[in-house]
Amino acid sequence: MLGREVPNVTLKTRVRDETVEGPNPFRWQDVQTGDLLGKGRNVVFALPGAFTPTCSTEQCPAYERSYDDLKAAGASEVYCLSVNDAFVMFQWGKNLGLSKTKLLPDGSGDFTRRMGMLINKDHLGFGDRSWRYAMVVDDGKVVAWFEEPGINDDGSDEDPYGVSAPENVLDWLKTNPK
């Protein structure tokens, strides 16, 4: 993955809009990953799913706690990407109390597929999901890659988490200033 340009795909997001009346003041907004990741040094971590155990109790909260340190080490922004829709990602962020880490809904898995990280988790009833990984993206190009071992479609792993932890990304950022 190192040296590759990240794919430029459209993510379907929801944004608060006070001009929208009613109890759900949000509107659809398409976001291009090329726009988000094309400038600056961005940290992206991807995980199998919102509201799942490791993602909810370890990985996403760890990145939220590390957000200020990652920014201080040179990250322009920190994004969490999952093959979930915008509604699920919004509710998950509220449930976790996230205020810093930005959640990216890759509802159709287009970004994840183009990254080569789309896996099948039918053995859990999840369908297609992302393998767990993190990356540092400089001006649209992958410059650091942290992939959990054992990528597979059959559930022969034990949902590994460690390589893609924020501590490893932070260490890389400190060692490789932009």
Residue, then its C-alpha position, 0 to 999 in steps of 0.5 A: m500500500l505504501g506509495r499508493e494514492v488513496p482512492n477518490v470515492t464519494l461517501k454519503t454523509r449527513v450534516r446538521d443543517e438548521t434550515v431543515e425543519g423538524p426533529n431530524p435537522f440533517r441533510w445529505q452531503d456527498v464527500q469526496t475522499g480525495d478532498l478529505l485526504g488530498k491535502g495535509r497529513n491525515v491519519v485514517f484507521a479502519l475497522p470492521g463495524a460500528f457497535t462491535p466489541t473491539c471497535s467500540t471498547e478499544q480501537c475507536p476510544a483509543y484514537e479519540r484519547s490519542y487525538d491531541d497527541l496525533k495532531a501535535a505530532g503532525a496529523s492534520e486530521v484523524y478519521c475513522l472509516s467503516v463499512n457502515d451507513a451515515f446513520v449508524m456512524f452518527q449514532w455510534g459516535k454519539n454513543l461513544g461520546l466522540s468529539k474529535t475523531k471524524l467518522l467516515p461512512d463507507g456504506s457501500g464499501d467503495f473506498t474499502r474495496r479500492m484499498g484492497m481491504l474489503i473482507n467477507k464476514d458472513h460467518l458473523g452475519f455482517g456481510d462485507r466489512s473492512w479489515r482492521y488497518a490504519m494509515v498515514v496519508d500525505d497529500g493523498k498518498v499512503v506513507a505509512w501502513f499498519e495492517e493487522p495480520g491474517i486478513n481472511d474471509d472465513g473468520s479464521d482470525e480472532d479479530p486481531y488488534g494491535v498493529s493498527a493501534p494509535e500508539n504505533v501510528l503516533d510513534w511513526l509520526k514522531t519518527n517521520p515528521k513532515 
